[in-house]
């Protein structure tokens, strides 16, 4: 049972980082007043954002 669940969700698990990156990009794009705005350069320097 556990093996079946793992194999079923494996493709979704592979896409989570990609979906997460898009979500972060959208967050920065739409939320100019977000508390992370000033730290955007820091995130880019750390390679977390392209």
C-alpha positions as protocol buffer text, in pm:
chain_id: "A"
residue {
  index: 1
  type: UNK
  ca { x: 0 y: 0 z: 0 }
}
residue {
  index: 2
  type: UNK
  ca { x: 274 y: 244 z: 97 }
}
residue {
  index: 3
  type: UNK
  ca { x: 467 y: 157 z: -217 }
}
residue {
  index: 4
  type: UNK
  ca { x: 162 y: 225 z: -433 }
}
residue {
  index: 5
  type: UNK
  ca { x: 106 y: 564 z: -272 }
}
residue {
  index: 6
  type: UNK
  ca { x: 471 y: 656 z: -317 }
}
residue {
  index: 7
  type: UNK
  ca { x: 476 y: 562 z: -684 }
}
residue {
  index: 8
  type: UNK
  ca { x: 147 y: 744 z: -742 }
}
residue {
  index: 9
  type: UNK
  ca { x: 267 y: 1072 z: -594 }
}
residue {
  index: 10
  type: UNK
  ca { x: 628 y: 1052 z: -713 }
}
residue {
  index: 11
  type: UNK
  ca { x: 567 y: 1260 z: -1032 }
}
residue {
  index: 12
  type: UNK
  ca { x: 398 y: 1527 z: -820 }
}
residue {
  index: 13
  type: UNK
  ca { x: 684 y: 1529 z: -572 }
}
residue {
  index: 14
  type: UNK
  ca { x: 928 y: 1591 z: -857 }
}
residue {
  index: 15
  type: UNK
  ca { x: 726 y: 1896 z: -967 }
}
residue {
  index: 16
  type: UNK
  ca { x: 699 y: 2056 z: -621 }
}
residue {
  index: 17
  type: UNK
  ca { x: 1030 y: 2250 z: -646 }
}
residue {
  index: 18
  type: UNK
  ca { x: 929 y: 2388 z: -988 }
}
residue {
  index: 19
  type: UNK
  ca { x: 581 y: 2484 z: -863 }
}
residue {
  index: 20
  type: UNK
  ca { x: 738 y: 2635 z: -552 }
}
residue {
  index: 21
  type: UNK
  ca { x: 976 y: 2848 z: -759 }
}
residue {
  index: 22
  type: UNK
  ca { x: 688 y: 2981 z: -970 }
}
residue {
  index: 23
  type: UNK
  ca { x: 491 y: 3058 z: -655 }
}
residue {
  index: 24
  type: UNK
  ca { x: 785 y: 3251 z: -510 }
}
residue {
  index: 25
  type: UNK
  ca { x: 839 y: 3440 z: -837 }
}
residue {
  index: 26
  type: UNK
  ca { x: 469 y: 3532 z: -849 }
}
residue {
  index: 27
  type: UNK
  ca { x: 479 y: 3637 z: -485 }
}
residue {
  index: 28
  type: UNK
  ca { x: 766 y: 3877 z: -547 }
}
residue {
  index: 29
  type: UNK
  ca { x: 605 y: 4003 z: -867 }
}
residue {
  index: 30
  type: UNK
  ca { x: 266 y: 4081 z: -715 }
}
residue {
  index: 31
  type: UNK
  ca { x: 362 y: 4179 z: -360 }
}
residue {
  index: 32
  type: UNK
  ca { x: 583 y: 4485 z: -403 }
}
residue {
  index: 33
  type: UNK
  ca { x: 509 y: 4581 z: -44 }
}
residue {
  index: 34
  type: UNK
  ca { x: 599 y: 4239 z: 93 }
}
residue {
  index: 35
  type: UNK
  ca { x: 853 y: 4223 z: 376 }
}
residue {
  index: 36
  type: UNK
  ca { x: 1078 y: 4019 z: 145 }
}
residue {
  index: 37
  type: UNK
  ca { x: 1110 y: 4297 z: -112 }
}
residue {
  index: 38
  type: UNK
  ca { x: 1423 y: 4445 z: 43 }
}
residue {
  index: 39
  type: UNK
  ca { x: 1577 y: 4100 z: 69 }
}
residue {
  index: 40
  type: UNK
  ca { x: 1515 y: 4005 z: -293 }
}
residue {
  index: 41
  type: UNK
  ca { x: 1872 y: 4090 z: -387 }
}
residue {
  index: 42
  type: UNK
  ca { x: 1996 y: 3868 z: -104 }
}
residue {
  index: 43
  type: UNK
  ca { x: 1785 y: 3578 z: -229 }
}
residue {
  index: 44
  type: UNK
  ca { x: 1921 y: 3627 z: -581 }
}
residue {
  index: 45
  type: UNK
  ca { x: 2278 y: 3634 z: -449 }
}
residue {
  index: 46
  type: UNK
  ca { x: 2219 y: 3306 z: -270 }
}
residue {
  index: 47
  type: UNK
  ca { x: 2094 y: 3151 z: -593 }
}
residue {
  index: 48
  type: UNK
  ca { x: 1744 y: 3084 z: -459 }
}
residue {
  index: 49
  type: UNK
  ca { x: 1594 y: 3295 z: -736 }
}
residue {
  index: 50
  type: UNK
  ca { x: 1710 y: 3327 z: -1092 }
}
